[in-house]
């Protein structure tokens, strides 16, 4: 058999697996994609509900910094298949993209379904076979891939395998993390999963939760351990969620895991310096109620004003300087991240040290791992999808060179 005819099994039908299948099949490799769910790309479709934020337009060094400790390991992969490449790929599927005001990149349709349909049509035209409702169970004693299928357990041979099984968030969409036990049994180190880009719980008063749950906190800045993020958040009955808090979730989670307090400082008037805000409060008409003062002089919404009371108590200071300090730093004690199955993504997974430079598992020659299976973490904003595409493309191209 010539090298170009070697069959590749891609296990997992999300972005990382599908881009690997596309690159391999375009090069003439026979590819079969195995997916445990009844259809492909379910988490991609879920991401499309928010407009499908594919990637981000910021400079590469700033972009890579979003991956924290994994940044340098991911650098060559994202340089090889970066934001520009991802946009060109989407354009090639007839889904041209645009840069939003925040620098995030979206398809103009703001939907995932047109892109996924075009992508699956391309894969079909390139001869990619798809086996749905096939749940990977590991390997047979003779080394074949083992699957649970509607017809019972089946074995399948492959010359190389790319594992693209996702992390452990949103298990109802297919990413259960069950594969971790299989790989640990084969000598692969897997860091335990933890919720990333998740909401956090706090003890709201019943009155506050009942009145404001489901409402957005707009134009705020959140700070923790010296890092500040501007953006928005959403009040939930259990606590807080949304982009601003997701960006701080790794540090917040680490503090809670270490038994340290996780006190989030919220600036409810980030567009005003404290002296400027103090001056406004000082110049306000005398005799106003505190509620009126917060609304008229400080520009706080009813939600923001009541959150201020949640943080500092019902009796807010009347002194302009003290009130300005309270508005600029409202402390909210967070008690726990939301459960793993409710997180947007997960930290943990195959430790990067157990992969060679090609993303092949050192303990399992011929088996590659990509996407959210790997132990990296990034905030929302296009970074998650970008790394999934980049690692899937890297493994496929590495396999072609083997």
Number of C-alpha atoms within 10 A of each C-alpha: 5 5 12 13 12 15 19 25 23 28 26 28 29 25 26 32 32 25 23 28 31 23 21 24 24 17 14 16 21 20 28 20 23 25 26 22 19 12 14 24 23 21 21 21 20 16 17 20 13 12 17 25 26 25 25 24 18 13 9 14 10 10 19 21 14 18 20 12 12 17 18 13 15 17 20 15 20 24 14 13 20 21 26 13 16 19 20 15 15 20 14 12 16 14 22 16 19 16 15 12 7 11 14 19 24 26 23 13 16 19 21 25 18 15 23 20 12 16 20 17 13 15 20 14 11 20 17 21 16 19 18 18 17 24 21 24 16 18 15 13 8 8 12 15 19 19 22 15 15 11 8 8 13 16 16 12 15 17 13 16 23 26 24 30 30 30 28 30 27 18 16 12 19 25 24 16 19 14 22 21 13 15 17 13 11 11 13 20 20 20 16 14 20 22 24 28 27 30 28 24 19 17 14 21 10 9 9 16 16 12 12 19 17 14 12 17 20 17 14 19 23 24 19 17 13 5 10 16 17 18 18 17 22 20 21 21 19 15 22 26 23 20 20 23 27 23 24 22 23 20 14 24 22 12 15 15 13 8 9 11 13 22 17 19 19 26 24 27 21 18 12 15 12 18 13 12 24 20 15 17 22 16 11 15 10 9 8 11 10 15 14 15 20 22 15 16 17 21 15 20 16 13 17 24 20 20 23 25 16 17 19 17 11 10 8 16 15 14 11 18 17 13 20 27 16 21 28 22 22 22 21 21 18 20 17 16 25 20 15 19 18 18 19 20 24 29 23 20 24 25 17 20 14 18 20 12 16 18 23 22 23 16 15 15 10 16 21 24 27 29 27 28 27 27 22 23 23 26 22 22 21 21 21 22 22 24 29 24 27 28 29 32 28 25 28 27 16 15 21 16 9 8
